[in-house]
Structure formats: C-alpha cells, structure tokens
Amino acid sequence: MSTKLLQVENLFHLEQIGRYFGGGFSFSPDGKTLAYVVQRAKITTKNHKQDFLWGNDRADVWLIDLATLIPVNLTKGATEDVGYWSPAWSPDGERLAMLSTKGGNVTLWVWSRTTGELQQLTDRGIAFENVRDRPYDWISNEEIICTILPENEKPWGMIIERDAPLKAFRGAQIANQGEEITISVLPLMSKEGWHSTRSGECPDEF
C-alpha cells in the first residue's frame, strides 16, 4: 500500500463542516431533510482577512433528502467567492433562513422550498456578539427577529482583521506627531462575545 506524506499546501485544499453561529446543520421540522454547511477549501478564495467568520465566508449550505441521500449544493457561493451559513428552518419547513456575505456584508437570506429561490431579507448588516449563537430566530412561519446594524456598518467579525491594523497605523501616525491625544481601543473576542474594555480569549475549538 502506497503512502503519501501530508504537505503544507495540502492544508489549503481541505474542506470541513461549518461551525458556530448556531451550528453547522439544521433538520427540517418533519425530519426528512437536512441542511448543512460545508466550508470550501481555502484555495478557493482570495479573501483571507475575515478570520472571525471562522471560515463561513467561503461556505455553502447543502440540502440532503434523508430518503435518497442525494446532496444538493443550494447556494453555490464559489462562483462569487461568497459564503452562506447558519441555516435554520421555518416552523412549517417551507423556508430556510441563513446568513451570507453576498453583497459585501453579513446579511440575512431565505430560501423558499416552493419557488426554489434565494431572497435577501436585509440590506443592512446583521449584528452578532457571541458567535456560538445564531444571531436570528424564527418567530412564525413568515417572521424572523434579528438585530440590524446601522447603515454602512459591518459586524466586527467581518472587518476586525482588516480595519484594526489600518486604524492602529493611522493612530500611530497621529501619535508620532505629538500634537493631539490619541487612544487605541481594539475589540477582543471572549467566549461570551466581543469586548472592547477587557481582554478575552478566542473560542477553544479550531
């Protein structure tokens, strides 16, 4: 039997099940269909600065009929280098909600079993603090409750790796001039969510 050593470049070709934001899967209310999240390999994306979306920015939501066991890629995000994750069924099982980075922000989308189409529900970004929780919830077959960010804002999990270094650099330039008072506040993530006033620790699952 031949063996092949794992190379560093092989790590960029691995796929895995999505995580956080309520979990990587959701069973339909009738138990007949499973929605689950598959994170595409890192080599498929050009954006590697959204670390605190935990790989879901390059994920897709798949459906599998548990009678036939035939999987179907519902979202096909690779074509636009966007992610779909955090699936949750409506109480009647006719709609499947999810988060997506399509459009350059984390917004709420819903798939209709009747039409087979995906529809964007929010133009503004979805707020989330604790990545272990789903940041929205169905309250009826046609209603979802969630927290919306102010216009043009994005959740910290999407921009911290990009914005924090830029802000720190600009702040350092001002500080070096010595002409005005400067202060740096960088948000850190603990198991309870984002915090800007005390240090924390990242989730313990990698």
N, C-alpha and C positions, 0 to 999 in steps of 0.2 A: 504494500500500500504506500503510495507516494504521500509525502508531507510537504507543506508549503508554509514557510515562516510568515508571520504577520509583519507587514511593512508599515511604516508610518503613514504612507499615502493611502493604505487600505482603510484607515480610520475615517477618511473623507468620503468613503463610499458606503458607509453603514447607514441603514435605516433603522428606526425604532418606533415603538408606540408612543404617542404623545402623552404629556403629563401635566399636572397642575390645572388650575382654572376649572375645578370641578371634576377633573378626571379625564382619562383618555377614551372612554366609551360610554354609551348610553343605550339601554334596551328600550324598545318601543313598549308602550303600555300593555299590548297584547302578547308580548314576549316572542313575537315572530321575526322581528328584525333587529339587528344590532348595528348601531352607528359607532364607529371607532376612528381614532386619529392615528395616522401614520406620518411620521416625520421623514421627509425626504433626505437623502444624503447631503452633506454639507457642500459637496462639489457642485450641486445643482443650483446654488445661489451665489450672488455677487455681494450680498449684504451680510457681513459678519459682525455688525455692531448693534445687534438687538439681543444681547445675551440674556436679558432678564425677561424675554418672552419664552425662554427655555426651549428654543428650537421649534416652537409652534409657528413662527413666522415663515417656515418652509414646510408646513404640514398640510395634509389633505384629510377631509372627512370621507370615510368609506362606509358603504352600506353592504350588509350581507344578509340575505334571506336564510334563516336558520333551517329551512326545509331543504333548500337546494345547495346551500353553502357556496354560492357563487358571489364573490366580492365585486363591488362596483365602485369605482372612484367617482364620488359625487361632485367634487369641486374642481379637480384638475388645475390646481394652483400653479403648477410648474410652468405653464405656458406664459404666465405673467410674473413669475417669481414672487408670489404672494402666498400667505398661509391662511388656513381655515382650521379651527379647533374649538374645543369646549362645546360639544354637541349636547343638546337636551331636547327631548320630545315634548310636544304639547300634550295635555292630559288625554286628548282623544286620539293621539298618534297620527294626526293628519299633517302636522308641521314639525320641522326640525330646526331649532334655532342654533346659532353658532357665532363665534367671533371670527373676524377676518382682518387682515392688514391690507386688503384691496382698497386702493384709493389713497394710500399713504398714511392711514391712521388705523387704530383698532376700533372697528365699528361692529354693530350687530346686524346679522343677516338671518334670513329664514328660508328654508326650502319647503315647498309645498308638494305633498305626495300626489295631489290631484293634477297639478299642472307640470310637475317635474322641474320647476324653475326656481332659481335662487333670486331673492329680492333683498336689497339693502334697506334696513329699517331706520338706521340713524345716520345722519350726515356728520354729526359731531362725535368725538371720541368717547369711548366707554371708560369710566373711571374704575380702577381696581387697586386695592391696597394689599390684601392678603392673597397671594397667587394660588394658595391651596383651595380657595373658594371660587365657585362660579360667580362672576360679577353681575348676573342677571337671574331672573326667576320667572317662570310662567305663573300667572295668577288666574288665568282662564284659558279656554281653547284659542282665544284670539288676542290675549293681552299679555304683555311682558313688562315687568318692572326692572329698572336699572338706573344707575346714576350716570348722567351725561356730563362731560367736561365742558367748560366754556368754549366758545367758538375759537378755532385755530389752535387749541391746546391738544397735546397728546399725552397719554399715560406715561409715567416715569419709566415703566418697564420697557418702553419702546425707544426712548431717547437718551437715557442716562449715560450709556456708553459713548454716545456721540456728543451730547451737549455739555456734560460735565467737564471734559478736558478743554473744550473751547472756552467755557466760562472761566475756568481756572487760569487759562492762558491770558485772557483779557484782563482778569483781575490782577494777575501778576504784573502785567504791563503798567496798569494804573498805580499799583503799589510801589513799583520801582521808581516812578516819577516823584513819589513822596509829596504830592500836592493835595491829596484828599484821603479820607479814611476809607478803608476797604474792609470787606468781610466776606468770607467764603463759607457757604453752607451747602454741604453735599449730602443728599439723602442716602441712607443706608438701609438695606433690607434685613429685617429680622424675621423670625418665623411668624410673627404677628402681622407683618406687612412693612410698608415703607415708613421710615422715620428720618427726620432731619435734625433732631435735637439730641439724639443719643446714638451710640454705636450699637450695631447688631450683628447678626450672623446670617449667612446665606442658608437656604434650605439644605438639609443634610443629605439629600438624595441627588446623585449626579449620574 
